[in-house]
Amino acid sequence: MGKFWPACVAFVITCTGTTVFREPDDTSENGPLASCYIFMFSVFLLLWDLRVYPRTLRKQWNLFQFIIEFCIAEFIMEQLLFDFWFPLEKSLIAAIPKLGEYIEKGFKKLGQDINLECFKSDKVGNYASYTLSIFFLIAVLHATRAIDLRILECGISTFFSDTYSRFKRFMMENTPRIFTKERDDTRCNKYRNHNYNQSVMMSNYSNSDFSDEYDELPIDFEYVPCKIGKKDSYYKRYRK
């Protein structure tokens, strides 16, 4: 996971309208400001999940390291905002009235008259902007494993239950050190008790059998080495 504070500072500075690398273009024809904030929050989550400073490079002094990561995050945010979001949003808002005209012409050829003046109103453009920004937010949440849209096949209640479990696990893993011991013990006992029989069975597997079994696991799980008595074994847990 990437660094939180450089991406957070870049997000706050960009949302206040302050730019570092370039001046903003004319945004009078764009959608609502809240829609822009939703998109920028999606970019912030993505930068927080990624590591903008490569691991292969040598780490610098803390303040200098923070400045480097902040500059990278700010540059990416400004480029995505000015060269991606604003043109895309502007094109979408401009395309909606044209779409209404094409639909009216199509129905006229069929001998029917319809009125789609509502497509030319600002509200429809704002709704389209919100829809687009929320789409990006959901896509980023799914890509960063904050939610799993595939679980919707099992029902809405199962999806929200899984999302709550992911959020709870994320908060427990990022709480202060004072809660670390309780968190680790609870998590360890949970997975050990749940997978005890499987762990005993896995301890008798050969390497080839273990590889085959590992390949069949969902991508959100992983096997972790552990000790059961004096035997080396494995237990299954959510992948971090």
N, C-alpha and C positions, 0 to 999 in steps of 0.2 A: 504494500500500500504506500502511496506517495505521502509527502509531507502536507500536513493540514494547514499550517499557518501561512506559508507563502501563497497557496492557492486561495485561502480565505481573504487575505489582504488584497490580492489582485481582484477578487470578486467584488469586494466592498468598494474599492477605488473605481472600478469600471462602472458599477451601478450608480455611483454618485455623479457620473458624467465626466470624470477626470480621465484624461488620456495621457499616455507617456510617449508613445512611439508615433502617433499620427493624429491629425485632426479629424473629427467626424464629419461626414458629408451631410447634405440636407436630408433630414429625416421627417419632413413635414408630411410626406405621403405615406408614411409607415403606419403600422397599427398601434394599439394601446401600449403604454409603458409597462404595464403589468405583464403583458405577454413577453416583452423583451426580458424582464426580470426572470421569468420562468425559464426561458432559454439559457440565460446566463447561469442560473442555478444548475441547470443540467451540465453545462460546461464545467462548472466548479466541481461537481460530483465526479465527473470524468477525470479531471486533472488531479483530484484528490486520490482517486483510485490508482491512477497511473503514477509512474515515477519519472518526472520530467528531467531529473538529473540522472544520467546513466550510472549504473553500478560500476561500470568498468573505469570510470574516471576517479581520480583521487579526490577524496573529500577535503574541503577547505575549512578554514576557521569558521566558527559558527555563524558570526554575523555576515561574513563574506559568502558563506554557503546560502544563507537566507536570501541575500540580495540576488545571487545568481538564479535561484529557483523562483524568486518573485518576478524577476525580469522575464524569464522564460514563460511563466504562467500568464503574466500580463500581456506579453506579445501574442501568445496564442489566443487569449480572450479577445483582444482587439481585432485581430485578423478574422476570427470567426464571426464576430459581431458585425464588422463593417463590410467584409467581403463575402460573407455567406448568409447571415441571418437577414440583414436589411434588404439585400437584393431579392432573396427568396420571398420574404414577406411582402415586399412591394409588388413583385410579379403575381403573387397569389391574389392580392387584393384587386389588382388591375384586371385579372383574368375572370373574376366572378361576374361583373356586368356583361362582359363579352359572352360569357357562357349563357347568361339569360337571353341575350339577343339571338344567339344561335338556336336556342330551344324554341323561342317564339317563331323564328323563321321556319324551323322544321315543322311546327304544328300548323303554320299557315299553308304550307305545301300540302298538308293533309286535309285542308279545309276547315280547320278549327282555329279560333282566335283565343289566345291566352295572354294575360298580362303579368309579366314578371318584373315589375318595377321595383319590387322589394330587393332584387339582386343588386340594385344600384345604391341602396342605402348603406350608410356607414356601419350600421349594426351588423349586417351580414359579413362585412369585411372584418370587423372586430371578432366575431364568432369564429371565422376561419383562422384568424391569427392565433386566437387562444387554442383552437383545436390543434394547430400545427405545433405550437410550443409545448402543449401537454403531450403530444405524440413523442416529441424528442425527449421529454422528461421520463416518460414510461420506458422508452427504448434504452435510455442510459441506466435506469434503475434495473432493468432486466439484464443488460450487458455487464453491469458491475455486481451481479448476484444479490442485489438488495431485495429483489422480488424474483419470482419464477413464474412467468406467464403460462408455462406448460401445465402447472397444477390447476389451472382453470378448468381443465377437462374433468377434474374430480369434483368440481362444484365451487361455488363462491365461498362457502364457509370454510372449506379446506384451504382455499387460497389465502384467506385472511388469517387463518390459524398459522399457516406456514410463514406468512409475512411477519406476524407478531413474534414467532419463534426466532426468525432471523434477526429482527430488530433487538429482541431481548439478548440474544447471543452476542450481537455487535456491541451493545451497551456494556455487557459484562466483561467483554474482552478489552474494552477501552476505559474502564473505570480506574480510579486511582489505585496506587499500590496497596492501600490499606485493605482493599477487598480482594486482592490477588489470591491469597491463600484459600479463602472460602470458595472463590470461584473455581480454582483448579481442582479442589477436592470434590466439589459437587459434580463438576463436569466429568471427572475421571470415574467416580463411582457410577454415574449414570451410564456411561458407555461400557464400563467393565461389566456391570450387572446385566445390561441389555444384550451384550454380545459374549457372555461367558461361555455358553455352549459352543458358539461358533469359534471362539478363540481356542478352546481346547481341541476342537476338531482341526483347526488350521495348524496347530503345532505339530501334527503328524503328517502334514502335506510335504511333498517334495517341492523343490523350487519351480519345476515346470507346472505342477498342479496349482501352486500359489499364483503363478503368472496368469494361468487361464482363469482362475477365480477372480483375480484382480481386474482383468479386462472386462468382466461381465458387470462390474460395479457401475452405478450411475456416476456421472462426472462430478457430482457434488460430494462424493464420499472418497475416503482414502483409508488405507490400512496403516496403523501406527504400531511399531514394536512395543511390547510390554512384557512384564514378568508375571507369571501365574505360578506361585510357588517357586520352584527351582527351574521351571521350564521357560524357554523363550517362546513367545507367542505373539499374536497380533490382535488388535481390536479395531473396529470400524468406527469412524467419526466423520463429521462434516468436514469437508475440505475448507481450509482457511482462505 
